[in-house]
Amino acid sequence: QLQLVESGGDLVQPGGSLRLSCAVSPYTLDYYTVGWFRQAPGKEREGISCISGQGSIKDFADSVQGRFTISKDNAKNTVYLQMNNLKPEDTAVYFCASLWSFKQMCWLQESMYEYWGRGTQVTVSS
C-alpha cells in the first residue's frame, strides 16, 4: 500500500513562501499521479495542484495559479509544492494524495485519489 507523508507546513507572514514536501513509499512515482489538496476550517477540501507520474502534466486551481508551482524528484520519491506570495486565505491543512495511472494525466478532484497523507498545517498570518 502506498504511504504518503507531508512536511513543510509552518506559520508564515503574508507575502511569504513555503515549500511543502510529499514523500511517497514504498513504490516509485513513475506511474503515480500526485495531487495536493487543502482544507480550511469550516470549508470543503479543495484540489489545488497535481502532477502526472512522469511530470509532464500539471494542473493548478485558479486560486493558486501563478503563485504555486509543483515539481517532483522521482529519484527521491518526493513531490514538492512551492507556495509563493502566500495570503491569509491560503491558511489550511494541506494534504497530498496519489493514484496509480499508466496514462500521463492528473486531476484536481479528490474522488479520483486512492491514497492520502495525514496533512500538514499552513498558517498565513501577521
C-alpha positions in Angstrom: 0.0 0.0 0.0 1.3 3.4 -0.9 2.1 5.7 2.0 2.4 9.5 1.8 3.9 11.9 4.4 3.6 15.6 4.1 6.0 18.0 5.6 7.0 21.7 5.5 3.9 23.3 6.9 4.6 26.4 9.1 3.4 29.8 10.2 4.4 32.4 7.6 3.6 36.1 7.1 1.5 37.3 4.2 3.7 37.6 1.1 6.0 34.9 2.3 6.9 31.5 0.8 6.9 27.9 1.9 7.8 24.6 0.2 5.8 21.5 1.1 7.1 18.0 0.5 5.2 14.8 -0.1 7.4 11.8 0.5 5.9 8.6 -1.0 6.9 5.0 -0.3 7.4 2.1 -1.0 6.8 2.4 -4.8 8.4 4.7 -7.3 6.4 7.6 -8.6 6.8 7.0 -12.3 3.2 5.8 -12.7 1.6 7.5 -9.7 -0.2 10.8 -10.2 0.1 13.0 -7.1 -2.3 15.8 -6.1 -2.2 18.5 -3.5 -5.4 19.4 -1.6 -6.2 21.8 1.2 -9.0 22.2 3.7 -9.6 25.3 5.7 -11.7 25.3 8.9 -15.4 25.1 8.0 -14.7 24.6 4.3 -14.7 21.6 1.9 -11.4 20.1 0.8 -10.1 21.8 -2.4 -7.9 20.4 -5.0 -5.1 22.9 -5.8 -2.5 21.2 -7.9 -1.5 17.9 -9.4 1.3 16.3 -11.4 1.5 13.2 -13.5 3.8 10.3 -12.9 6.4 11.5 -15.4 5.9 15.1 -14.5 4.7 16.1 -18.0 1.2 17.1 -17.0 0.5 19.6 -14.3 -2.6 21.5 -13.3 -3.5 24.3 -10.8 -6.6 25.6 -9.3 -7.4 29.2 -10.2 -7.0 30.2 -6.6 -3.2 29.4 -6.7 -2.4 29.7 -10.4 0.7 31.9 -10.8 1.7 31.7 -7.1 2.2 27.9 -6.6 4.3 25.5 -8.6 4.6 21.7 -8.4 7.5 19.5 -9.1 8.8 16.1 -8.4 12.0 14.2 -7.8 11.4 10.6 -8.8 14.8 9.6 -7.5 13.7 10.8 -4.1 10.1 9.7 -4.5 9.1 13.2 -3.4 6.7 15.7 -4.8 7.1 19.4 -3.9 4.6 22.3 -3.7 6.3 25.6 -3.8 4.0 28.3 -2.5 4.8 32.0 -3.1 3.1 35.2 -2.2 1.0 33.5 0.4 -2.2 35.0 1.5 -4.2 34.6 4.7 -6.8 32.7 2.7 -4.2 30.1 2.0 -4.4 29.0 5.6 -5.4 25.4 5.7 -4.3 21.8 6.3 -2.5 20.7 3.1 -2.8 17.1 2.0 -1.1 15.1 -0.8 -2.8 12.2 -2.4 -2.0 9.7 -5.1 -3.4 7.1 -7.5 -1.8 4.7 -10.0 -2.2 5.9 -13.6 -0.4 4.4 -16.6 -1.6 7.4 -18.6 0.1 10.7 -18.0 -2.8 12.5 -16.6 -3.7 14.4 -13.4 -6.9 15.5 -11.7 -7.9 18.0 -9.1 -11.0 16.0 -8.0 -10.4 14.3 -4.7 -12.7 11.4 -5.6 -10.0 10.3 -8.1 -7.4 9.6 -5.4 -6.9 6.4 -3.5 -4.0 7.1 -1.1 -3.8 10.1 1.2 -1.4 11.6 3.7 -2.3 13.0 7.0 -1.7 16.6 6.2 0.5 19.5 7.3 -0.7 22.8 8.7 0.0 26.0 6.8 -0.9 29.3 8.6 -0.5 32.6 6.9 -0.8 35.4 9.4 1.0 38.6 10.5 
